[in-house]
Amino acid sequence: MTHDPAVTPVPGGRLSVRLAGDATPPVGSDAAWARACAANPRLHDGPLLAVVRAEPGLIVCERSTYRSFVTGLAIGVPVKSLGVSGLLWTRDAGRIEILMGRRATGVRLYAGLWETAPRGSVRPPPTSGSADLPPDFLAHELRQESLEELGLVPWGTAPSPIALVHDDHARSLDAVLAAEIQRDPAPAAASWEYSHIQWMPWESPSPITPDTLSPPTRALFDALRLCRPQPPWSTG
């Protein structure tokens, strides 16, 4: 089955996140969570940000949990999670290369397919109540994902938002941040979520073909090649 996520640009690299408070756990989630855990003992609860709405330059979210995300679809109250993903690139002998990760077996979706790395769900900040989050909030989250999934990443430029990827199949809205990083030392897979991490030429990322890309990454690449075929992607 083919899934077609939608991609919207972030003009000028300006994207804010507003916290609207705490989501109310849906009625019936206890039984649905028990069934989900029985089917997959690896499940564990944790905090995440649920997307309320997205508009130009702004994402409004509520504090929620992975439990609500897992059970919401089963009980008719679907939750869309906020994610962050990197478009990390470098220059090697005059050509542009991008960092790609192959999703491992055992992940929830898109196992065995390649995506821009890293990618992960955004965790709520420790503040309570409603608040406009700091301008560097998403960049901080991307750095944390890079540490957890790739090991230490040597940043060359500050990550800057370039696009939003709406993936209804995954029930996620990903903020894509681009940054130039140093080629060496090469990052390595530091978590179970990736089986391989590899630099790929932007012009022809062999051995990756469109059918071996995750649908969100394929949609992102198609959009970038239409409107911004070469870096710097981090400028508006």
C-alpha positions as CSV (number, residue, x, y, z in Angstrom):
1,M,0.0,0.0,0.0
2,T,1.3,3.4,-0.9
3,H,1.1,6.3,1.5
4,D,1.5,9.9,0.3
5,P,2.5,12.3,3.1
6,A,2.1,16.0,2.4
7,V,5.0,18.5,2.6
8,T,4.6,22.2,3.3
9,P,7.6,24.6,3.3
10,V,8.6,26.7,6.3
11,P,9.4,30.1,4.7
12,G,12.4,31.9,6.2
13,G,13.2,29.1,8.6
14,R,10.9,30.5,11.3
15,L,8.8,28.0,13.1
16,S,7.4,28.4,16.7
17,V,5.8,25.8,19.0
18,R,3.0,26.8,21.4
19,L,2.0,24.6,24.3
20,A,-1.7,24.8,24.9
21,G,-1.8,22.8,28.1
22,D,-2.5,19.1,28.9
23,A,-4.6,16.7,26.8
24,T,-7.4,14.9,28.6
25,P,-6.9,11.1,28.6
26,P,-9.7,9.6,26.5
27,V,-12.3,7.4,28.1
28,G,-11.6,3.7,27.5
29,S,-7.9,4.0,27.2
30,D,-7.1,1.7,30.2
31,A,-8.6,-1.4,28.6
32,A,-7.2,-0.5,25.1
33,W,-3.7,0.0,26.6
34,A,-3.8,-3.3,28.4
35,R,-4.7,-5.1,25.1
36,A,-1.9,-3.3,23.3
37,C,0.7,-4.2,25.9
38,A,-0.4,-7.8,25.8
39,A,0.0,-7.9,22.0
40,N,3.4,-6.1,22.2
41,P,5.3,-6.4,25.6
42,R,7.9,-3.9,24.4
43,L,5.4,-1.1,24.7
44,H,6.0,1.5,27.4
45,D,4.4,4.8,28.2
46,G,6.1,8.1,28.0
47,P,5.4,11.8,27.3
48,L,4.9,13.3,23.9
49,L,3.5,16.4,22.3
50,A,0.1,16.0,20.5
51,V,-0.6,18.3,17.6
52,V,-3.7,20.4,18.0
53,R,-3.2,22.4,14.8
54,A,-0.5,23.7,12.4
55,E,-0.6,27.1,10.7
56,P,2.1,29.1,8.9
57,G,5.0,29.5,11.2
58,L,3.3,27.9,14.2
59,I,2.5,24.5,15.6
60,V,0.1,24.3,18.6
61,C,0.4,21.2,20.8
62,E,-0.8,19.7,24.0
63,R,1.1,17.5,26.5
64,S,0.0,13.9,25.9
65,T,1.4,10.4,26.3
66,Y,2.5,7.5,24.1
67,R,-0.3,5.5,25.7
68,S,-2.9,8.0,24.4
69,F,-1.2,7.8,21.0
70,V,-1.4,4.0,20.9
71,T,-4.9,3.7,22.2
72,G,-6.5,6.7,20.6
73,L,-7.1,5.1,17.2
74,A,-8.7,2.0,18.7
75,I,-11.2,4.0,20.7
76,G,-11.9,6.6,18.1
77,V,-9.9,9.5,19.5
78,P,-6.7,9.5,17.3
79,V,-3.7,11.5,18.5
80,K,-1.2,13.0,16.1
81,S,2.3,13.3,17.5
82,L,4.8,16.0,16.9
83,G,8.2,14.7,15.6
84,V,11.5,16.3,14.5
85,S,13.7,15.0,11.8
86,G,17.1,16.1,10.4
87,L,18.3,16.8,6.9
88,L,22.0,16.7,7.8
89,W,24.3,17.4,4.9
90,T,28.0,17.9,4.2
91,R,30.4,18.6,1.3
92,D,32.8,15.9,0.2
93,A,35.1,16.6,-2.8
94,G,32.7,19.3,-4.1
95,R,29.6,17.2,-3.9
96,I,26.7,17.3,-1.5
97,E,26.1,14.2,0.7
98,I,23.2,13.7,3.1
99,L,23.0,11.4,6.1
100,M,20.6,8.5,5.8
101,G,19.5,5.8,8.2
102,R,17.9,2.4,7.4
103,R,15.1,1.7,9.7
104,A,15.6,-1.5,11.7
105,T,13.3,-4.4,12.0
106,G,11.0,-4.1,15.0
107,V,10.2,-0.4,14.5
108,R,6.5,0.5,14.4
109,L,6.4,1.6,10.7
110,Y,8.6,1.6,7.6
111,A,11.0,-1.2,8.7
112,G,13.9,-1.7,6.3
113,L,13.3,1.6,4.5
114,W,15.8,4.5,4.4
115,E,15.0,7.9,5.8
116,T,16.9,11.1,6.6
117,A,18.4,10.7,10.1
118,P,17.8,11.2,12.9
119,R,14.0,11.2,13.5
120,G,12.1,11.0,16.7
121,S,9.1,12.2,18.7
122,V,9.3,15.5,20.4
123,R,9.2,15.4,24.2
124,P,7.2,18.0,26.2
125,P,9.3,20.5,28.1
126,P,9.3,20.4,31.9
127,T,7.3,23.6,32.2
128,S,3.6,23.5,33.2
129,G,0.6,25.2,31.8
130,S,0.4,27.0,28.5
131,A,3.5,28.7,27.0
132,D,5.3,29.7,23.8
133,L,8.4,27.5,23.8
134,P,11.9,28.9,23.2
135,P,12.9,29.7,19.6
136,D,15.6,27.0,19.7
137,F,13.3,24.3,21.1
138,L,13.1,22.2,18.0
139,A,16.8,22.5,17.3
140,H,17.5,21.3,20.9
141,E,15.2,18.3,20.3
142,L,17.0,17.5,17.1
143,R,20.4,17.6,18.9
144,Q,19.1,15.2,21.5
145,E,17.8,12.8,18.9
146,S,21.2,13.0,17.2
147,L,23.0,12.1,20.4
148,E,20.6,9.2,21.1
149,E,20.4,7.7,17.6
150,L,23.7,8.6,15.9
151,G,26.2,9.3,18.7
152,L,27.9,12.7,18.9
153,V,27.2,14.8,15.8
154,P,29.7,17.6,15.0
155,W,27.5,20.5,14.0
156,G,28.7,22.9,11.4
157,T,25.6,25.2,11.3
158,A,22.7,25.6,13.6
159,P,19.7,23.5,12.6
160,S,17.0,25.5,10.8
161,P,13.3,24.5,10.0
162,I,12.7,24.0,6.3
163,A,9.5,21.9,6.0
164,L,6.6,20.2,7.7
165,V,5.8,16.6,6.7
166,H,2.2,15.5,7.4
167,D,2.0,11.7,7.6
168,D,-1.5,10.6,8.3
169,H,-0.6,6.9,8.1
170,A,2.0,7.4,10.9
171,R,-0.3,10.0,12.7
172,S,2.6,12.4,12.9
173,L,3.6,15.9,11.9
174,D,7.4,16.1,11.5
175,A,9.3,19.4,11.6
176,V,12.3,18.9,9.3
177,L,15.4,20.9,10.3
178,A,18.4,21.2,8.0
179,A,22.0,21.7,9.1
180,E,25.5,21.3,7.6
181,I,27.7,19.0,9.7
182,Q,31.3,17.8,9.5
183,R,32.0,14.7,7.4
184,D,34.3,13.1,10.0
185,P,34.0,11.4,12.3
186,A,31.2,9.6,10.6
187,P,28.1,9.2,12.9
188,A,27.1,5.6,13.7
189,A,23.9,4.0,14.6
190,A,23.7,4.3,18.4
191,S,20.2,2.9,19.0
192,W,18.0,-0.1,17.9
193,E,16.0,2.1,15.6
194,Y,18.5,2.0,12.7
195,S,20.4,-1.0,11.3
196,H,22.7,1.2,9.1
197,I,23.8,4.8,8.9
198,Q,25.4,6.0,5.6
199,W,26.3,9.1,3.7
200,M,24.6,9.3,0.4
201,P,25.2,11.6,-2.6
202,W,22.3,14.0,-2.9
203,E,22.2,13.9,-6.7
204,S,21.9,10.1,-6.9
205,P,21.7,8.4,-3.5
206,S,22.6,4.9,-4.7
207,P,21.9,2.2,-3.6
208,I,18.7,4.0,-2.5
209,T,15.8,4.0,-5.0
210,P,12.4,5.6,-4.5
211,D,10.8,2.2,-3.5
212,T,13.4,1.8,-0.7
213,L,12.7,5.3,0.8
214,S,10.2,5.8,3.6
215,P,7.1,7.6,2.3
216,P,7.8,10.7,4.4
217,T,11.4,11.0,3.1
218,R,10.4,10.3,-0.5
219,A,7.8,13.1,-0.3
220,L,10.4,15.4,1.3
221,F,12.9,14.7,-1.5
222,D,10.4,15.3,-4.2
223,A,9.4,18.6,-2.7
224,L,13.0,19.7,-2.2
225,R,14.0,18.8,-5.8
226,L,11.1,20.9,-7.1
227,C,11.6,24.1,-5.1
228,R,15.2,24.0,-3.7
229,P,17.4,21.4,-5.5
230,Q,20.7,22.4,-3.8
231,P,21.7,23.6,-0.4
232,P,21.8,25.8,1.6
233,W,18.4,24.4,2.6
234,S,18.7,26.2,5.9
235,T,17.9,29.6,4.4
236,G,14.4,30.9,3.6
